Amino acid sequence: MSWVSVGHVRDLTPGEGRTFVVDGHQIAVFLLPDGSVRATTAVCPHRGGPLADGQIDSDVVVCPLHQYAFAFESGLCTTGEVEPVPIYAARLQDEAIHIRV
Ligand code: FES
């Protein structure tokens, strides 16, 4: 695995997500209100909903299709019997978004 720069933090809106394609992976990147970034697979493991369009707080993203919530730290679904969402390590370095893929 290696860190890949996917864009500048100004490409993100605080409290929202955006999908990037990295090495063929669709990855949803979220800018949290505290200024940190989190990343998950962009496709919901339930029925393929667009996780980047989901509502977030500091701990979870809620899929817009059926409102299941997934924890940023573990990927586990916190609201139902849905398989975990794959998560990616994400960081900001000199305002560049880096994802480990
Ligand atoms: S597709 Fe995401 S909760 Fe159903």
Boltz pocket constraint, residues with backbone or C-beta under 6 A from the ligand:
constraints:
  - pocket:
      binder: B
      contacts: [[A, 44], [A, 45], [A, 46], [A, 47], [A, 48], [A, 49], [A, 63], [A, 64], [A, 65], [A, 66], [A, 67], [A, 68]]
      max_distance: 6.0
